[in-house]
Amino acid sequence: MRIAILLNHWPLLSILEPLIEKGWLVGLATEEGKNELVTGVKLVSQQYYIPYVGLTKNNLITSLSQWLAQTKPDVVLVSTLAYKIPADLLEIPTYGFFNFHYGLLPSYRGPDTIFWPIRNQEPWGGFTIHKMDADWDTGAIAHLQPVPIEREDTHGLYLNKLAQMLPQAAIELIDKLSVQGKDLPLVAQEPNMGHYWHRPSFEDLCIRWCEQSAREIQALVRASNPKYGGAIAFLRGVPLQVLQVSLVEPPTHHSLQPGEIVVTSSEESIVVCSQDGSLLRLDAVQTPEGLFTGDKLPTIFGVQTGEVLSIPERFQETLQKQTSEV
């Protein structure tokens, strides 16, 4: 087997050594950039004389064509590539390109399908290995791995959970290809069942106190931590990035508006009313001044009971337009 790997996330690094020992690794590629992953891949390339290419949007077709001609792989394994590969290049390797996608296809296509299942309160997420075609995340499926989303999973925790499973899945795929080759069973995706989820925008990250229940807000906060710095709330028109919240037992009776702050003592931190009347404690918040636990906020910012966390008018029109398009 002649295997080339195009990687932009760390999990597949662990399979490089066994592939090198077997003499199967013939090429390495990353998106060009200055980070530890790229530096590590370049070092492996230099140490073992394995052809390497750094890809950019501008050099993609030329550099990838030359790399494929030089390495002549039977298969290319891909992890989190941001660029679309032309169909004629995908057909060059004997068995094609196989992508490791963090999401269950076809329901979750797109560039960040960890954020959306957590935010949507799905009980399951997972990853998919599929043969790449000319469109985004639409190729036939070789392996589908559902993984439960636990109540405390943040974006970072869940990504790490999936990443730990990828190396074994990659080895199993390689073993099957080495035996079955082009006869490897693949399941075509139903064209009308798929959904493409865009990268979360600023508006997607905003907490909508008047529309979202406490559970929905908790899910949004977990989905935003740490990749997007937390979900966004506004105090006096200034954005705060909320990294952790917890549900508080509400008083027997209260008549509070969504977003209203009801407790600001240092013992209780800032507690806010959600759309369904449930109360949420802000446990960790990032501000331009730093990262603070919730019990520090009342003193530092002089927050008062009765203040309301609300989205400023300058964002309201955009949010309303986005809601009507969903």
DORO-416369 format. One line per 5 residues: their letters; for each residue y, x, z of C-alpha. Coordinates in steps of 0.02 Angstrom, whole numbers. Each point is the difference from the previous one (the first is absolute). Layout:
# residues N
A) Y/X/Z ~ ... $
END
This chain:
# residues 326
MRIAI) 0/0/0 ~ 174/59/-43 ~ 124/-84/117 ~ 190/9/0 ~ 105/-73/140 $
LLNHW) 178/-66/-8 ~ 55/-31/177 ~ 159/-44/92 ~ -74/-45/169 ~ -102/109/116 $
PLLSI) -172/-88/17 ~ -79/73/-158 ~ 43/176/58 ~ -157/-2/107 ~ -115/-17/-152 $
LEPLI) 72/152/-90 ~ -107/128/93 ~ -170/-83/-34 ~ 47/-25/-183 ~ 52/183/-13 $
EKGWL) -165/55/79 ~ -94/-99/-132 ~ 108/69/-139 ~ 55/-177/-47 ~ 188/10/31 $
VGLAT) 84/50/-163 ~ 180/-59/20 ~ 134/-46/127 ~ 162/-96/-23 ~ 137/-75/107 $
EEGKN) 169/-78/-28 ~ 116/148/5 ~ 103/17/158 ~ 30/103/154 ~ -116/-60/137 $
ELVTG) -149/64/97 ~ -128/-91/-107 ~ 63/78/-162 ~ 8/171/82 ~ -179/-17/63 $
VKLVS) -67/-56/-170 ~ 87/145/-86 ~ -78/123/123 ~ -174/-69/-34 ~ 34/14/-186 $
QQYYI) 54/182/16 ~ -141/50/117 ~ -140/-72/-107 ~ 81/20/-172 ~ -1/-187/-32 $
PYVGL) 128/-59/-130 ~ 145/-92/82 ~ 139/-107/-73 ~ 152/-76/86 ~ 46/-165/-80 $
TKNNL) 171/-81/-17 ~ 55/-156/-89 ~ 72/105/-141 ~ -146/119/-27 ~ -142/-122/35 $
ITSLS) -71/-24/-176 ~ 18/181/-58 ~ -59/84/160 ~ -143/-122/32 ~ -61/18/-180 $
QWLAQ) -1/190/13 ~ -86/-5/171 ~ -137/-116/-64 ~ -28/109/-153 ~ -13/154/111 $
TKPDV) -113/-72/136 ~ -109/-118/-106 ~ -50/-110/149 ~ -139/-129/-1 ~ 104/-104/121 $
VLVST) 172/5/81 ~ 21/-68/177 ~ 176/-64/38 ~ 85/-36/166 ~ 171/-87/9 $
LAYKI) 76/53/-166 ~ 172/-76/-29 ~ -6/15/-190 ~ -89/-106/-130 ~ -122/102/-106 $
PADLL) -9/-44/-186 ~ -161/-81/-59 ~ -45/139/-122 ~ 2/130/139 ~ -106/-110/113 $
EIPTY) -137/3/-132 ~ -13/190/-11 ~ -117/33/150 ~ -180/-53/-33 ~ 0/-126/142 $
GFFNF) 187/-33/7 ~ 123/0/146 ~ -43/-83/166 ~ 140/-50/117 ~ -11/-15/190 $
HYGLL) 110/-150/39 ~ 54/-48/177 ~ -26/-187/-20 ~ -128/-130/-47 ~ 7/-37/-186 $
PSYRG) 45/-108/-87 ~ 94/-90/140 ~ 105/150/53 ~ 65/105/-144 ~ 155/106/14 $
PDTIF) 76/156/78 ~ -16/-48/184 ~ -146/-117/34 ~ -12/50/182 ~ 170/-73/45 $
WPIRN) -33/-170/-78 ~ -171/-47/75 ~ 63/45/174 ~ 163/-93/-28 ~ -97/-150/-70 $
QEPWG) -113/-1/155 ~ -157/24/-103 ~ -158/25/104 ~ -64/126/-127 ~ 70/139/-106 $
GFTIH) -95/146/-73 ~ -9/115/-149 ~ -66/-10/-177 ~ -66/130/-121 ~ 29/-57/-178 $
KMDAD) -8/74/-173 ~ 177/19/-63 ~ 66/-88/-152 ~ 173/-5/-78 ~ 72/-126/125 $
WDTGA) 32/12/188 ~ -156/-27/108 ~ -90/-111/-127 ~ -152/107/-45 ~ -181/-46/34 $
IAHLQ) -57/24/180 ~ -131/129/52 ~ 14/-24/189 ~ 86/-126/113 ~ 11/39/186 $
PVPIE) 69/-137/114 ~ 67/65/167 ~ 60/-116/140 ~ 184/6/49 ~ 8/4/189 $
REDTH) 138/-85/99 ~ 81/166/49 ~ -14/87/-169 ~ 165/69/-63 ~ 24/60/-179 $
GLYLN) -34/178/57 ~ -155/-41/104 ~ -78/-104/-137 ~ 38/128/-136 ~ -85/133/105 $
KLAQM) -149/-114/28 ~ -25/-24/-187 ~ 33/182/-39 ~ -140/55/117 ~ -122/-103/-105 $
LPQAA) 52/64/-171 ~ -90/169/-5 ~ -171/-78/28 ~ 36/-133/-131 ~ 51/137/-122 $
IELID) -160/98/29 ~ -104/-158/-26 ~ 92/-36/-162 ~ -31/176/-63 ~ -185/-11/46 $
KLSVQ) -16/-164/-96 ~ 91/68/-152 ~ -109/156/-2 ~ -154/-112/-11 ~ 60/-154/-95 $
GKDLP) 142/69/-103 ~ 68/-131/-119 ~ -128/-125/68 ~ 91/-6/168 ~ 18/-187/41 $
LVAQE) 181/-59/-10 ~ 70/-173/37 ~ 142/-60/-110 ~ 149/-74/91 ~ 38/-183/-30 $
PNMGH) 165/5/-97 ~ 70/-159/78 ~ -42/44/180 ~ 103/157/20 ~ 167/16/88 $
YWHRP) 121/146/-13 ~ 100/36/158 ~ 161/97/-23 ~ 55/139/115 ~ 85/-79/153 $
SFEDL) 187/-15/-21 ~ 135/3/133 ~ -4/-191/-1 ~ -189/-2/25 ~ 22/104/157 $
CIRWC) 131/-113/80 ~ -54/-108/148 ~ 48/-180/-37 ~ 13/-73/174 ~ 39/-176/-64 $
EQSAR) -153/-3/-115 ~ -136/109/77 ~ -114/-36/146 ~ -33/130/134 ~ -168/43/-81 $
EIQAL) 82/22/-170 ~ 131/115/75 ~ -132/101/91 ~ -95/20/-164 ~ 156/56/-93 $
VRASN) 41/128/135 ~ -176/73/-6 ~ 0/4/-191 ~ 165/97/2 ~ -52/131/129 $
PKYGG) 18/144/-34 ~ 17/9/-190 ~ 159/-103/-12 ~ 69/46/169 ~ -31/-173/73 $
AIAFL) 53/-179/-38 ~ 187/-31/-8 ~ 98/-104/125 ~ 189/-11/11 ~ 99/18/161 $
RGVPL) 185/-41/-25 ~ -27/28/-187 ~ -74/174/24 ~ -182/25/-57 ~ -130/50/130 $
QVLQV) -174/57/-50 ~ -127/-86/112 ~ -160/102/18 ~ -94/-100/131 ~ 11/-173/78 $
SLVEP) -107/-98/120 ~ -19/-185/39 ~ 75/-58/165 ~ -57/-152/98 ~ 143/-123/-27 $
PTHHS) 79/-102/138 ~ -64/-178/19 ~ 156/-74/-82 ~ 135/81/-102 ~ 122/-52/-135 $
LQPGE) 34/162/-91 ~ 47/30/-180 ~ -102/121/-106 ~ 61/177/21 ~ 83/-34/168 $
IVVTS) -18/135/131 ~ -60/-74/164 ~ -34/150/114 ~ 89/165/7 ~ -47/74/169 $
SEESI) -73/175/3 ~ -161/-69/72 ~ -27/-122/-144 ~ 86/86/-146 ~ 76/-106/-140 $
VVCSQ) -97/-162/-27 ~ 37/-105/-154 ~ -45/-178/-50 ~ -93/-24/-165 ~ -4/-150/-117 $
DGSLL) -147/-82/89 ~ 81/18/172 ~ -110/146/53 ~ 82/150/81 ~ -19/179/-61 $
RLDAV) 42/156/97 ~ 72/145/-101 ~ -105/145/63 ~ 58/141/-114 ~ 154/7/-113 $
QTPEG) 71/134/-115 ~ 189/6/-18 ~ 116/128/-80 ~ 19/72/175 ~ -186/27/26 $
LFTGD) -167/-79/49 ~ 7/-105/158 ~ -121/-100/104 ~ 55/-180/23 ~ 46/18/184 $
KLPTI) 137/124/-47 ~ 89/-111/-126 ~ 95/-116/118 ~ 83/145/90 ~ 31/111/-152 $
FGVQT) 72/-136/-113 ~ 65/-122/130 ~ -107/-142/-68 ~ 32/-168/82 ~ -106/-155/25 $
GEVLS) 54/-131/-127 ~ 36/121/-142 ~ -90/-43/-161 ~ -93/115/-119 ~ 45/-73/-170 $
IPERF) 5/62/-179 ~ 181/33/-55 ~ 73/-112/-133 ~ 6/144/-125 ~ -191/-4/-6 $
QETLQ) -27/-187/11 ~ 19/-39/-186 ~ -124/135/-49 ~ -127/-59/128 ~ 15/-181/-53 $
KQTSE) -22/46/-184 ~ -154/103/42 ~ -77/-141/101 ~ 23/-124/-144 ~ -88/120/-119 $
V) -155/21/110 $
END
